[in-house]
Amino acid sequence: MPDIYLDNNATTKVDSAVVDVMIPYFTEQFGNPSSIHKFADGVARGIKHARSQVQQLIGAEHDSEIIFTSCGTESDSTAILSAIKAQPNKKEIITTMVEHPAILNLCEHLEKEGYTIHRLPVDKCGRLNLEAYKKLLSDQVAIVSVMWANNETGTIFPVVEMAETANEAGVMFHTDAVQAVGKIPMMLKDTKIDMLSISGHKLHAPKGIGVLYLRRGTRYRPMLRGGHQERGRRAGTENSASIVGLGKACELALEFMEYENIQVKAMRDRLEQGIVEQIPHCFITGDLENRLPNTTDIAFEYIEGESILMLLNKAGIAASSGSACTSGSLEPSHVMRAMQIPYTAAHGTIRFSFSRYNTMSEVDEVLKVMPGIAATLRKLSPYWDGNGPVANPEQAFQPVDA
């Protein structure tokens, strides 16, 4: 395992306090919470308490607005599918070009079934055009789904304002808040957000547990039908241990919110400053004035991102890339393409995402190795001629006809 973990937007370490509260639910508190005997009572109380802990973190009006699911993807799908089933005459959906695949792939599927999908573009800083958004709202739109914060760049979107506008137009509003929950303050009871998605493993809870926030009074159709669990809104025996663990993780997230926005942010900023000062031809992507405190996405020009990750991993450092290898050819991520990041930089984007478990000494270790990695890879790059970028770097990797 890498010694320095800077890939917390992918998944987080489960907090030891979370593990501690979960363990009894595998052994002592093993009853089915839907049963009516004493073995169920303690489990039911644990789930109720967890529901309240989630409510407190996101500022929901009532704990009945919390529906436990298996993950963020299920919550996303449930929100969108519920909206279109509850409003069968509405055939349009508004989202963005930089959403998580959990949203984009579902919308692509619905597009094939006859729905019109409006994908809002972003500018070069990853920001949305709210005027363009307002023009798309109509009585034909079933739901708007816009992420609270982007998973690659950390850019925060004005979802509270967008939800207000949607509400005025009589349109449901959902936000995928998987990256934002636990990192920035929320008070959903003061907003017009109808539905919100949470994923436990992004905030030091286990994998396989999530939440769909459903504002009271919102029209809803369950995706999973069967038993009466979750007030009939999500059938299936509750994942009791993980639910209790998520509740504890939410309690801790609220406790560490200030630390996240001061100490974790300071680590992020120090890494950025050190890299930009030491390594030429690199820059930070996204909206630098409005982003998550733990996330930085750095574009290293004239280098291929997967090679950076391999050398970082060799040095004991875990990060992630905004690029992905598909069918043998490297393609920039859809987020980088939407932001129109230059071709020679989009291939070399690296995301470093911090948590409260990281330290300044770890930042210093990364700063020791990154300049050497960049220099080594540029020597091997067809974009680089030894002293700087080649004259026409965009043509360096153009395919040759067979």
Secondary structure as UniProt FT lines:
FT   STRAND          4..5
FT   TURN            8..10
FT   HELIX           16..22
FT   HELIX           23..25
FT   TURN            26..28
FT   TURN            33..34
FT   HELIX           38..58
FT   HELIX           63..65
FT   STRAND          66..69
FT   HELIX           72..86
FT   TURN            88..89
FT   STRAND          92..96
FT   TURN            97..98
FT   HELIX           101..112
FT   TURN            113..114
FT   STRAND          116..120
FT   TURN            124..125
FT   HELIX           130..136
FT   TURN            139..140
FT   STRAND          141..145
FT   TURN            151..153
FT   STRAND          155..156
FT   HELIX           159..168
FT   TURN            169..170
FT   STRAND          172..176
FT   TURN            178..183
FT   HELIX           188..190
FT   STRAND          195..199
FT   HELIX           200..202
FT   TURN            203..204
FT   STRAND          210..214
FT   TURN            216..217
FT   HELIX           230..232
FT   HELIX           240..255
FT   HELIX           257..259
FT   HELIX           260..264
FT   HELIX           265..278
FT   STRAND          282..284
FT   TURN            288..289
FT   TURN            293..294
FT   STRAND          295..300
FT   TURN            301..302
FT   HELIX           305..314
FT   TURN            315..316
FT   STRAND          317..318
FT   STRAND          320..321
FT   STRAND          323..326
FT   TURN            327..328
FT   STRAND          329..332
FT   HELIX           334..338
FT   TURN            339..340
FT   HELIX           343..346
FT   TURN            347..348
FT   STRAND          349..353
FT   TURN            356..357
FT   HELIX           360..380
FT   TURN            382..383
FT   HELIX           393..395
FT   TURN            396..397
//
